[in-house]
Amino acid sequence: MGRRQIKCHGDEARFEAVAEYIARRFGGGVTYIADVAGGQGLLSRILCKKYNYQAEVVDPRGYVLKGVPSRKIEYTPELASYYDLIVGLHPDGATRAVAESAVYRPVLLIPCCNEWDQTQKLGSRELVQAIVAYFDGKGIPHETVEFDFKKPKNIGLITGRPPHAGR
């Protein structure tokens, strides 16, 4: 009997691309990573096994792969203090909570759909601009990052200053 095939929506290359970026950008400057709304935990699994981070999925749906650390709870910005880095890779309804966590900890947010402002239609570019406006309004330093996976949902925002890399 063979291994169970993992099914996910979207470009599967996104998990490796984001994990590699985190390792390059933060190196040993972070240890504990929250993978918010991380679903099955594909990103957390790579971060743990390939890069030796202590990453866990924080997702109330609770359908992570066997062996992937997880917390079956809804993520709120108040949880940010438990982690060194908050990651939202297409976090859907948790987009705002991930962005608001930038007040407390560095955040890597790659939004996918407009769960930011239900009063207006926001495409991918407009959604990123709305989150940038939030960061600017709070005085949170940030950069825009384009990842090497399928467009248009490959634009991310990283907050804070990078620690000295070198993992």
Secondary structure, 3 states (H helix, E strand, C coil): CCCCCCCCCCCCHHHHHHHHHHHHHHHHHCCEEEEECCCCCHHHHHHHHCCCCEEEEECCCCCCCCCCCEECCCCCHHHHHHCCEEEEECCHHHHHHHHHHHHCCCEEEECCCCCCCCCCCCCHHHHHHHHHHHHHHHCCCEEEEECCCCCCCCEEEEECCCCCCCC
